[in-house]
Amino acid sequence: MFASTSGGGLDFGMPDVCLPGPVPYPNIASRTMATSVAYKVILGRGPAHTLATVIPISMGDNPGILGGVISRRNMGPSRRLVPYPKLLLQNKPAVRLGATGIQNQINVNGTTIAPSQVKVLLL
């Protein structure tokens, strides 16, 4: 799988059940908006992502104005929970394409589905 960076890529989670309703919405987070990245490690076009990387805003659940059923948040943060333990970037485990995590605070499970770059593989 390809290493994740701030050079692009998407995290996707479904269903993000929000109120009023409950109504399921898709939840998408763009890796270009990530914070707490490994700024000293550039892979492809952007800094590498680690387990500490957080995307502060996720989109797609905007019509659910009362927030998620579990988190009560709308457009909450996205982060990965399953790292690639064989590679440390600035003393934190790297993350890669296919890594799973949580989105919209804790309202939906998500996966990195689009690659950030296609040169560096973490096998």
N, C-alpha and C positions, 0 to 999 in steps of 0.2 A: 504494500500500500504506500501511497505517496505521503510525504511529510506535509503537515499543515502549516501554512504561513499566512501573513497578512496580504499576500499578493492576489487574493481572490478566494473563491470557494463559498459553499453554502452549508449551513446546518439546517436540517428539516425535521420537524416533529409533527405527528398526527395521531390522534386528534387532540387539539388544545380546546378542551371543553370550557366555555365561558358563559357567563350570565349576561343578560336575561336569557332564559332558555330552560335548560342547558342546551347549547348549540355547539357542535364541534367545528373548529376552524383549523386550517393548516397553520403551522408556526414556522417561520423562516428567519434565520439570522445570518447576516453577511459577515464573513471572516475578515473583510477589510476594515470593519469597525472595532476590531479587538483591542483590548488594553492588557497590560501586564505581560507583554510578549518578551521574547529573548532578543533584545535590541542588538546585542553583539554578534548574533548569528543570523546571517542573511542567506536564505535559501531561495533561489529563483529571483523573484522580484520583491520580496518582503521579508521582514523579520520572522523567525521561526516561532511556532506556538508551542507552549508547554502546558502542563496540567494546571498551572496558575493563571492561564489566559482566560479572560472573561470577555464576552461580547455584551455590552451593557444594554442593548436594545434588540428585541426580536419583533418581527412584524407578522401580519396576517390575522391576528386576533383583534384588530382594531374595532370591528363592529360589536364585539362583546364588551360594552362600555362599563359593566360592573366588575370586570376582571374574571380571572380564572376561578373555577369551582374550588380547587384546592388552595391555590396561592392567594386569591383575591387580588392579583396583580394583572395589569394589562401592559403588554409590550415589555415584559420583564427580561432579565438577563439570561444568557445562554452560556453554559460551560461544559466541558467534557469531563467525564468521571473515569474513563478507562484509558490509561496512558500506554505508551510503548516503553516498557521498563528497561530495555537494553540500551537506551540512549538518553543521557542527561544533557540538557542544554541549560547552561548557567545554573547548575545544581538542581534542576527540576526535570522530571520525565517528559519526553516529547510526546506529542499527539499526532495522529495520522488520519488519513481518509478511512472512513468506516468506524471511527471511534464513537462510542455512545456517551450520552450525558443527559443533562436536564436543561429544559428551556422554559421561558416565562416563569422564572423563579424555580418552582418545583412542580409546575402544573402539567408538563408533558415530557415524555422521554423523546430524545432526538438523536440523530445520527449525522455525521458529516458525510454528505452525499456527492458534493462536487469538489474536485481537486483544486488546490491553490496553485500548484506547480506540478510539472510532470518530469522532472529530472532526478530528484532525490527520492529513493525508495527506502522504506524502513521495513525490512523483511524479518 
